[in-house]
């Protein structure tokens, strides 16, 4: 396996897991939230919600870094 293959696998897996993590989050899902009147107070994230948010951020950073490395890597060959 070459480094290009590994980068492609990391990109696809991190994108898929980030999509799942984003879809699992439940925050402001009402129609009024789209127009600015959500009708609920801001609360801090706790427990599994915080862990899921942190995992989403980490997966998104891995996704972006794998794309950037994939773009920069051919310049050094």
Residue pairs with C-beta under 8 A, 6 or more apart in sequence:
3 73
4 70
4 73
7 66
7 69
7 70
7 73
8 70
10 62
10 66
11 63
11 66
11 67
11 70
14 59
14 60
14 62
14 63
14 66
15 63
17 59
18 56
18 59
18 60
18 63
21 52
21 55
21 56
21 59
22 56
24 52
25 49
25 52
25 53
25 56
26 49
28 38
28 40
30 38
30 39
32 38
32 39
45 53
